[in-house]
Amino acid sequence: MLFPSRTTASTPRLPRYIGEHVPGARVQVFADGGHIGIGHDAESSALIDGFLREIGYT
């Protein structure tokens, strides 16, 4: 899950909660940017690619 830290009052609490309770989940909270890591394109892509490789998808 990729979230900017200032999206809603519950962020980043909600994604961190989900990440703690979903087996194998990864959570990355960015200090700035927009939805789904906008403004962090290269970093978001690398995180997604790394996750997919870890689970054997790519």
N, C-alpha and C positions, 0 to 999 in steps of 0.2 A: 504494500500500500504506500503510495506516495502522496503526501499532504503538505501544503504550506501551513505554517504554525498559526496563521491569523485568519483562517477561513471562517470559523464559527466559534462561538463561546466554548463548545465542547472539544475543539481541536487544540492540541493534539491528544487530549485525553481519550477520546473515542477510538482513534486508530491504534493507539498503544494498548488499550483494553482488548480490542479485537486481536491484535498481534500476539498478546499473551495467551489468548484462549483458542486460537485456531492453530492446530498442529502444522508446523512447517512454515508459518507465515513470517514475512519480513515487513518491517515498518521503517520508512525513512521520512522524517519530518524535516522540511526545509524552513529556515528562518524567514524566508521571503519567497516571492513568486506566486504563481497562480495554480489553479486546479491541475492535478496530475503532473505536477512538477514543471509547469510552464515557467520559463526563465532558467530552468536547469536541464535543458534538453540533453546535453551530452552526458551529464551525471545520471539523469533518469534512464536514458537508454542503456548506459553501462550497468546500472543496477538491475534493470529488467533482463538484459542479456545474461548477466551473471546468474540471476535466479533461475532462468530457464535452463541454463547449462547445468546448474546444480541438480535440478530435478530430472535431467536427462531429456528435455524437450527439444533441444537443438543439437 
